[in-house]
Amino acid sequence: MDNKNNQSGSLTEEEKAAKKLEKLEKKRQQLLNDLSNCNLNTLEQRVAWLLNHKPETRNSDVTLQVEYWKAFESDLVGGSYIDLNNYKQATRLPSIARSRAHIQNDHNLFLASEEIRKRRGKLEEDKRSDVIVRDKPSKSYSVFADESGKTDTYLIVGSLWILNGIGTRKLIEAITKFKHEKNLNSEFHFKRIDKNNLQLHLEFLRLLKEHSSTFSFKALHVERKGIKNVDQALNQLFFNLLCLGVEHENSTGRAPLPRSLSFDKDMASEGPDKLMLADIKEKLRIHSATKYNDDLYLDEFRSVDSKDLHFMQIADLFTSSINRTINTAGDGPKDIFAKAFLLEFGMTSSSNSIELLGDCTSILDMH
């Protein structure tokens, strides 16, 4: 009977379970993308956004409900109270609690403290073992990175660092409004810049500058001559970029530890990217333990398509601008934009060097 069922297309229990997990993982990744883009249209997206940016909501559904009302239903809340008539219109606690439980239990995101998870009976098996896993810090580094120059004189990795996730909501809203006003449906990508859309990209650059207090840029470049394995070199560059970036933010006191670190890189090839990210994360785990006493908590490390994330598109524009300036400098539309980008954010450039001028933008130069 089993063979006949299998031949007719029915699935075994193991296959059903695998498909269920695959479907759940796709939803998990989509939710993370939605949060990066501040897509806050559904109850789940909004609850996840609060759990991410307001850690106190992870342990208390009542606190989560209050913060939900304040953030998304402020018209119903008067100062520190809510009118009984308005209460009937407000999102109810059971709905918010169910969404919170789904995000934490099914997606394993934005978990409550160990004590609360014990009370809820949701503490993972590895937490019951002798392995010590610290709770996620309330503050974070969110890094979006890209690479360039694989066939040029200099190999480059560039990145956008988000230090204030709540503040970026206004930036995403501004980008969304800008694209709507300009009737833009496609992603921002450096390779698409030409004489017909140069001015539009320069306008977008000015918009980014207006919101630059919420993010910073960091990059590394090294001469490619003598490098036999470019992929291994990129692995090391990304690792060094994260180490030096964390050290810079922590030592200057601008974004001190403890913090969590999430890392998204533009997808080049899914399989090799997964191996690279796993290797980088393991090396960072050792680095965090030895240098920071585990105060650097390693969160999501992902390879994503730039078309899905606004911040990844910004990282592409930044990284490609450096590449254009030090590898293939000319006087075309792309060159004009690249020079404008570096100048707008306080950097000057020449054919073989980039110099940090402003405090808001940090270039970490290996060369």
Disulfide bonds with the S-S distance in Angstrom:
none
